[in-house]
Amino acid sequence: MTIVAIGAAAVAVILMAVQMKSIRGEYAVYMVMAAGCFIFFYGTGKLAVILDTLRQIQSYINIDNVYLGTLLKMIGITYVAEFTSGICRDAGYGALGNQIEIFGKLSILGISMPVLLALFGVLERFLR
């Protein structure tokens, strides 16, 4: 499926959800959540392409596996946090969605600390 097909399916679900909202509001939320889960899991299927590309980049330049692993963790945290916060907002729980986004940002910051320390170590060696 392409982005056009995913976008068309999402618009179709939204149109059905709008119609369903007047009859049974909770069903509309369930429909949107189901479509979101489908798109989420379809998107995670694209990770193989990303992994192959990162491995190819790693073969061109000497990058430690720790840095690529950290990068993948950051991408995963971002994807999951945005997905879940969007679902919370759609369900009417915007405050919880905001908390999920903040937790995601703090998680990324925590994961990136070893990379930042390594960068400072390289700068220290370079400046001496």
C-alpha positions as CSV (number, residue, x, y, z in Angstrom):
1,M,0.0,0.0,0.0
2,T,1.1,3.5,-0.7
3,I,0.6,6.7,1.3
4,V,-2.3,7.5,-1.1
5,A,-4.1,4.2,-0.3
6,I,-3.5,4.6,3.5
7,G,-4.7,8.2,3.3
8,A,-7.8,7.2,1.3
9,A,-8.6,4.4,3.8
10,A,-8.2,6.9,6.7
11,V,-10.5,9.4,5.1
12,A,-13.1,6.7,4.5
13,V,-12.9,5.6,8.2
14,I,-13.2,9.2,9.3
15,L,-16.3,9.7,7.1
16,M,-17.9,6.5,8.5
17,A,-17.0,7.5,12.0
18,V,-18.6,10.9,11.6
19,Q,-21.8,9.2,10.5
20,M,-21.6,6.7,13.3
21,K,-20.9,9.4,16.0
22,S,-24.6,10.5,15.9
23,I,-25.8,6.9,16.4
24,R,-23.3,5.4,18.8
25,G,-20.4,7.7,19.6
26,E,-18.2,5.1,21.2
27,Y,-18.3,3.0,18.0
28,A,-16.9,5.9,16.1
29,V,-13.9,6.1,18.5
30,Y,-13.4,2.3,18.2
31,M,-13.4,2.6,14.4
32,V,-10.8,5.3,14.4
33,M,-8.7,3.4,16.9
34,A,-8.8,0.2,14.8
35,A,-7.8,2.2,11.7
36,G,-5.0,3.8,13.7
37,C,-3.8,0.4,14.9
38,F,-3.8,-0.9,11.3
39,I,-1.8,2.0,10.0
40,F,0.6,1.7,13.0
41,F,1.3,-2.0,12.4
42,Y,1.6,-1.4,8.7
43,G,4.1,1.4,9.3
44,T,6.2,-0.9,11.6
45,G,6.4,-3.2,8.6
46,K,8.4,-0.5,6.9
47,L,11.1,-0.8,9.5
48,A,12.9,-3.5,7.5
49,V,13.7,-0.9,4.8
50,I,15.0,1.5,7.5
51,L,17.2,-1.2,9.1
52,D,18.7,-2.2,5.7
53,T,19.5,1.4,5.0
54,L,21.1,2.0,8.3
55,R,23.2,-1.2,7.9
56,Q,24.3,0.1,4.5
57,I,25.2,3.5,6.0
58,Q,27.1,1.6,8.7
59,S,29.1,-0.2,6.0
60,Y,30.1,3.1,4.4
61,I,31.3,4.7,7.5
62,N,32.5,3.2,10.8
63,I,29.6,3.7,13.2
64,D,29.4,1.8,16.4
65,N,26.4,-0.5,16.7
66,V,25.4,1.2,20.0
67,Y,24.7,4.5,18.1
68,L,22.5,2.8,15.5
69,G,20.6,0.9,18.2
70,T,20.1,4.2,20.1
71,L,18.8,5.8,16.9
72,L,16.4,3.0,16.3
73,K,15.1,3.2,19.9
74,M,14.6,6.9,19.5
75,I,12.6,6.4,16.3
76,G,10.5,3.7,18.0
77,I,9.8,5.8,21.0
78,T,8.8,8.8,18.8
79,Y,6.5,6.6,16.7
80,V,4.7,5.0,19.7
81,A,4.4,8.2,21.7
82,E,2.9,10.1,18.7
83,F,0.5,7.2,17.9
84,T,-0.7,6.8,21.5
85,S,-1.1,10.5,22.2
86,G,-3.1,10.9,19.0
87,I,-5.4,8.1,20.0
88,C,-5.8,9.7,23.5
89,R,-6.7,13.1,21.9
90,D,-9.2,11.5,19.5
91,A,-10.9,9.7,22.4
92,G,-11.2,13.1,24.2
93,Y,-8.3,12.6,26.7
94,G,-6.0,15.4,25.5
95,A,-4.3,15.7,28.9
96,L,-3.3,12.1,28.9
97,G,-2.0,12.5,25.3
98,N,0.1,15.5,26.4
99,Q,1.6,13.4,29.3
100,I,2.5,10.6,26.9
101,E,4.3,13.1,24.6
102,I,6.2,14.5,27.5
103,F,7.2,11.0,28.7
104,G,8.3,10.1,25.2
105,K,10.5,13.2,25.0
106,L,12.0,12.5,28.4
107,S,12.6,8.9,27.3
108,I,14.4,10.0,24.2
109,L,16.5,12.4,26.3
110,G,17.4,9.6,28.7
111,I,18.4,7.2,25.9
112,S,20.5,9.9,24.2
113,M,22.6,10.7,27.2
114,P,25.3,8.1,26.4
115,V,25.6,9.4,22.9
116,L,26.0,13.0,24.3
117,L,28.7,11.8,26.7
118,A,30.5,10.1,23.9
119,L,30.4,13.3,21.9
120,F,31.9,15.2,24.7
121,G,34.6,12.6,25.0
122,V,35.5,13.0,21.4
123,L,35.5,16.8,21.7
124,E,37.7,16.6,24.7
125,R,40.2,14.4,22.8
126,F,40.0,16.7,19.8
127,L,40.7,19.9,21.8
128,R,43.7,18.5,23.6
